[in-house]
Amino acid sequence: MMKPMTFLVAALAALTLVGWGNDGPATRAATDDAGRADHEAHEDHNHDDRDHEGRGDHDDHDDHDRERRGDHDDHDDHEEDEHEHDDHADHGDDEHADHVELSTAAAAEAGIAVSRAERSLSTQTLSLPAELRYDADRVAVVSPQISGRIIRLNATEGDTVARGATLAVISSRELADLKADYLSAATAEDLARQALDREEMLFADRITSQADLQSARAALAAARADLEGVENKLHAVGVSDAVLSRLSDATHGTLANVSLTAPIGGIVARRTATLGANVSADDAGAPALFTIVDDSVLWADIAVYNQDAGSVETGATVRLRSDNGDLLAEGVIATVLPAIDETSRTATARMVVDNDARRMRPGQFVTAEIAIGAGGSALQVPSRAIIQVEGRTSVFVPTADGFMPREVVTGVTTGGRTVILSGLSESEEFVSDGAFTLKAQLEKDAFGDGHVH
């Protein structure tokens, strides 16, 4: 008798054998159903695997995107930080470079003055070249008036001499003869006068005749004429009345000496006299021994071009300026010479310049600003307030704690004042004195040397 488990195993084995050997519809259907189920299960498994792998890849991609976005955000944050840092640095540099911190006390000590911009009438001017010359009426040359030899020199070039001062002493034989003649004539005149006095007394006592009296009078007149003739010759060679009055008392050996004196007070501009040299009064081509000039007054000869001749008139106001723009003198045109220079084709307008301070020298070239008419009202500031800051025309304006440059547009410059076309308003404060001091401090600060407080 078979056990139940053994029977069950045998039955299953038989069914298996029958299934493999039977291709019936039922069997195939069961097999197909089982195959489709397995296939669907396999596909479902593969699909699940693919979905899982796709989601994993997608998640990985999302993670990568997030990482990239994070890096980008970090890069943006870094660029923003750098940008902010650069902005801060630039702002610091601009603030450092365009501002001078200066207290009110320090500004006053540095000579910085603040003014308010004002409008005024602008004068039209004509700028022309000019040359300073000696006033021809204040130049004197000293030449020998008698031939002789220079035995003493009392002045040289650059010396300031007074009128009548002795410049040199000449020893002359001719002069000695003239002085001797003078002494003889003076003695003869004195004797003739005494003879006349005696004849008049005798004639009063009726001792002498009228003819003898007239003869005595004629002799005195002749003696006086001789004396005056010699005296005039001595004056012609430079001997003064004071010298003649002391001539009879002159020491031995001095009759031959004559002094060359300064005809005007001034400066010895040139000296050709040499100690021991022989000089002649008859040599018209010989140079002057001394040239003396009085440079307290000069002439400014202004070259006036043809196209400007109609605008320049006598009495017009003139300002003379040096090459660097400094005002040297003010005055008016004294005369306009009628002739035109054939070479330069210019006329000459002459200004008489007071030079007591000796700021100007003859031969110096200057610029003459001639007022030729009045223009309209314009905002003007002193030209010294205009400066160049980093290539920009500017003026300094005050701030709460110092000064800063303000760019302006300028117009014409007249008489040391410049028209402001834009950049500064009427009544607005600006630095009228000390702009160059502030510019120097601004440039110093730009190199990191710090501020002045």
Beta strands, then each sheet from edge to edge (+ up, - down):
strand 1: 100-101
strand 2: 113-116
strand 3: 118-134
strand 4: 139-142
strand 5: 148-153
strand 6: 160-161
strand 7: 166-171
strand 8: 257-261
strand 9: 266-271
strand 10: 278-279
strand 11: 290-293
strand 12: 297-304
strand 13: 317-321
strand 14: 327-340
strand 15: 347-354
strand 16: 365-382
strand 17: 387-389
strand 18: 392-398
strand 19: 402-407
strand 20: 409-414
strand 21: 417-422
strand 22: 429-433
sheet 1: 1+ 19- 18+ 17-
sheet 2: 2+ 22-
sheet 3: 20+ 21- 16+ 3- 12+ 15- 14+ 13-
sheet 4: 4+ 11- 9+ 6-
sheet 5: 8+ 7- 5+ 10-
end
